[in-house]
Amino acid sequence: MRRFYILFTLVLLVPISSVYGHGLGLETIKLNIDDRKLSITTQISPTEFSESAQKQITMIITDSLTAQNMDAILLIAMYHEDIQIFREYFGTTNGVLRIDVNPNTEEQIQISGQQEQTFGAWYGTESDPLEITGPILNTGGLYRFEVE
């Protein structure tokens, strides 16, 4: 019994690094639209925070009943600590939206990719991936998406 207390005391004396939540990760929401049950999964990767490392935002729209991905045009607003970073239309390809994020300290958000004419929705392709550059995902904290 005496050994247990000694080991326990040693464990408490070992320094443990601090851990902070950074708002990166994965979230799935379920929606009912008319007779369809949809799920939208949003993921920011990598999940480790780094100020300058390239990141990726991925959204997948799935019909929950058939497990098939569905194409959609989404109006997406992204907020960091209740400050809107962007609000734009984006289109999915095979139900998947991938946005490469290049964080920097410039004041303006720049989007590159292909833009369709009806809604002005941004699309990415294999040869012309969708990219956002600017002050996005360059600091820790909570990030919130509003999707319509």
C-alpha positions as CSV (number, residue, x, y, z in Angstrom):
1,M,0.0,0.0,0.0
2,R,2.9,2.3,0.7
3,R,4.2,2.0,-2.8
4,F,0.9,3.2,-4.3
5,Y,1.2,6.5,-2.4
6,I,4.8,7.1,-3.6
7,L,3.9,6.4,-7.2
8,F,0.8,8.6,-7.0
9,T,2.9,11.5,-5.6
10,L,5.5,11.1,-8.4
11,V,2.8,11.3,-11.0
12,L,1.5,14.5,-9.5
13,L,4.9,16.1,-9.6
14,V,5.5,15.4,-13.3
15,P,4.7,18.7,-15.3
16,I,1.7,18.3,-17.6
17,S,1.4,20.7,-20.5
18,S,-1.8,22.9,-20.8
19,V,-4.5,21.9,-23.3
20,Y,-6.7,24.5,-24.9
21,G,-9.8,24.1,-27.1
22,H,-9.2,25.5,-30.5
23,G,-12.5,25.1,-32.3
24,L,-11.2,22.7,-34.9
25,G,-12.8,19.3,-35.4
26,L,-15.9,17.5,-36.7
27,E,-19.6,18.1,-36.3
28,T,-22.7,16.5,-37.9
29,I,-26.1,18.0,-37.9
30,K,-29.3,16.3,-39.0
31,L,-32.1,18.2,-40.9
32,N,-35.6,17.3,-42.1
33,I,-36.5,19.1,-45.3
34,D,-39.9,18.1,-46.7
35,D,-39.7,14.3,-46.9
36,R,-35.9,14.1,-46.8
37,K,-33.7,13.5,-43.9
38,L,-30.3,15.1,-44.5
39,S,-27.1,15.3,-42.6
40,I,-24.4,17.9,-43.0
41,T,-21.0,16.9,-41.7
42,T,-18.4,19.7,-41.3
43,Q,-14.8,19.0,-40.6
44,I,-11.8,21.3,-40.2
45,S,-8.4,19.5,-40.5
46,P,-5.8,19.2,-39.3
47,T,-7.3,19.3,-35.9
48,E,-4.1,20.6,-34.3
49,F,-3.8,24.4,-34.3
50,S,-1.0,26.1,-36.1
51,E,-1.1,29.8,-37.1
52,S,0.3,29.4,-40.6
53,A,-0.3,25.8,-41.6
54,Q,-2.6,25.1,-44.5
55,K,-6.0,23.7,-43.4
56,Q,-9.0,22.3,-45.1
57,I,-12.8,22.8,-44.5
58,T,-14.8,19.8,-45.7
59,M,-18.6,19.6,-45.8
60,I,-20.5,16.5,-46.8
61,I,-24.2,16.6,-47.5
62,T,-25.8,13.1,-47.2
63,D,-29.4,11.8,-47.6
64,S,-29.7,9.9,-44.3
65,L,-32.2,7.4,-45.6
66,T,-30.3,6.3,-48.7
67,A,-26.7,7.1,-47.4
68,Q,-26.1,8.9,-50.8
69,N,-24.3,12.2,-51.1
70,M,-26.4,15.0,-52.5
71,D,-25.3,18.0,-54.5
72,A,-26.4,21.4,-53.1
73,I,-25.7,25.1,-53.2
74,L,-25.1,26.3,-49.7
75,L,-25.0,29.8,-48.3
76,I,-22.2,29.5,-45.7
77,A,-21.3,32.1,-43.1
78,M,-18.3,31.4,-40.9
79,Y,-17.8,33.2,-37.5
80,H,-14.9,33.4,-35.1
81,E,-15.8,34.5,-31.6
82,D,-19.0,36.1,-33.0
83,I,-17.3,38.1,-35.7
84,Q,-18.3,37.1,-39.3
85,I,-15.3,36.1,-41.4
86,F,-17.2,35.4,-44.6
87,R,-20.6,34.7,-46.0
88,E,-20.7,33.2,-49.5
89,Y,-22.5,30.7,-51.7
90,F,-20.6,27.4,-52.3
91,G,-21.6,24.4,-54.4
92,T,-20.8,20.8,-53.7
93,T,-19.4,18.2,-56.2
94,N,-20.9,14.8,-55.5
95,G,-22.2,16.1,-52.2
96,V,-18.8,17.2,-51.0
97,L,-17.4,20.7,-50.5
98,R,-13.7,21.0,-49.9
99,I,-12.1,24.4,-49.3
100,D,-8.3,24.7,-48.9
101,V,-7.5,27.4,-46.3
102,N,-4.3,29.5,-46.5
103,P,-4.3,31.5,-43.3
104,N,-2.4,34.9,-43.2
105,T,-2.7,38.2,-41.5
106,E,-4.1,40.3,-44.4
107,E,-7.4,42.0,-43.7
108,Q,-9.2,40.8,-46.8
109,I,-10.6,37.3,-47.6
110,Q,-9.8,36.1,-51.1
111,I,-11.6,33.2,-52.7
112,S,-10.3,31.4,-55.8
113,G,-11.9,28.7,-57.8
114,Q,-14.7,28.5,-60.3
115,Q,-17.8,30.6,-59.9
116,E,-21.2,29.7,-61.4
117,Q,-23.4,32.5,-62.8
118,T,-26.9,31.9,-61.2
119,F,-26.0,32.3,-57.5
120,G,-22.4,33.2,-57.8
121,A,-21.6,30.0,-56.0
122,W,-17.9,29.0,-55.7
123,Y,-16.9,25.5,-56.9
124,G,-13.7,23.6,-56.8
125,T,-12.4,21.1,-59.3
126,E,-9.4,18.7,-59.4
127,S,-7.5,21.2,-61.6
128,D,-8.8,24.3,-59.9
129,P,-9.4,23.6,-56.2
130,L,-11.4,26.0,-54.1
131,E,-9.2,28.1,-51.9
132,I,-9.7,30.8,-49.3
133,T,-6.8,33.0,-48.3
134,G,-6.8,35.6,-45.5
135,P,-7.3,36.0,-41.7
136,I,-9.2,32.6,-41.4
137,L,-8.3,29.8,-39.0
138,N,-5.1,31.7,-38.1
139,T,-6.0,32.0,-34.4
140,G,-7.4,29.6,-31.8
141,G,-10.9,29.9,-30.5
142,L,-14.4,28.8,-31.4
143,Y,-15.4,28.8,-35.1
144,R,-19.1,28.6,-35.9
145,F,-20.8,27.9,-39.3
146,E,-24.2,29.0,-40.4
147,V,-25.4,27.0,-43.4
148,E,-28.6,27.7,-45.4
